[in-house]
Amino acid sequence: MNIAIFCHDFKSSGANLSLVDWLKDADKEKNNFIVVLPRFDKEYYVLLKNAGINNIIVGYFMVITKKLYKLSLIDKIKEIIKKIYALLLNNIMYIFIQKKLKKYDVDIIHSNSFSIMAGAKIAKKMHIPHIFHVREFMEEDHQITHYNKKKVKNYCNESYAIFISDVIANKYRKIYKFIDSIVLYNKISYDYSYEKKRKFMEDGCCNIIMVGTLSKNKGHIDAIKCIKELNKNNINSKLFICGSGPCEENLKKFVKVNNLNNIKFLGHQNNVIDLRKNMDIALMCSYSEALGRVTIEAQYYENLIIGADCGCTPYLIDNNNTGLLYSRFKKDDLVNKITECIKDRKKSEKIILNAKSIAIKRFNRDISKDITDMYKSIINLEKNKIFK
């Protein structure tokens, strides 16, 4: 089979890393994968090449609406201009991409995110099947939405879908109709060379890490306020925030105004795994996490994960066994959970070991056969439709 995979992003985002994870395992002798990226990024390009992907096409814009952000009038005008420019340029780029894909004799198009419509549009023009890999809560998590929901509905009616979790499937199956769909949790590769020498709070300080885009629904302000309370309680802790995003300046301002000197903003980090070697606790404060790659990575790399009891997080954390859950709506519950972990270090160390063992069994597995079997099934189904 010849499969074209469209990415919404050109960097090493969670969705793109999850794509690389299963492509590493895919049979590239029987199947030819062509990855289509919006723009060129050396780091992600190298990751694809290392995964055995030799055919990479670059050049289009993702069109979304940031109407859920509080934008100034100038920013709103900029967004409108950008969108018009992107739509006009995309029409030209789609012709170029379509010609390329015809040369590869593509059998199926796979969109690696639900926020991108380029793959669905080109699949329709080429009269070939299309799959959405639905990986995100758009409005609830990323505060973005599709710019033309009527078109999206039509594309869904003519597409198949892979949902990365049950909570994602529950949302989108109620809103859209797909030809057929499955729930398939991501494969997340574990690095067996990893070695963590630091024991839980061995120096008496609790090192806490939080990884993700700095947007409102990721709950960074809850983590920061938690550190403020821990400081009042004379608990020795440090919070390391990895990531960037629209809330960055406001969060930094809050930290400065409150003199929280034990909170560090590290920006985007290419190698979070190395940072985890010196961390004790990881936080997942997101209000609507679609899956939680960083939750699983925390379990893999021996950071005690404490997560909000919403979104997909309760699917990943078995409370007091593979991590701790706190109530997002219960005041000081996050503070209490961190304090509990610090006080009972033996229990914390036991949870860390349980989480690692269980997470590796659940998520470090080959899902490429499930996906390629779905490709075959769809292609056969579409062929039968034509012959009928």
Helices and strands as residue ranges (DSSP letters): E 2-6, H 14-23, E 32-37, H 42-50, E 55-58, H 73-104, E 108-111, H 118-126, E 130-134, I 138-142, H 149-157, E 160-163, H 166-175, E 181-183, E 206-211, G 216-218, H 220-232, E 237-242, H 248-257, E 263-267, H 272-276, E 281-284, H 293-300, E 304-308, H 313-316, E 324-326, H 333-343, H 345-363, H 368-387
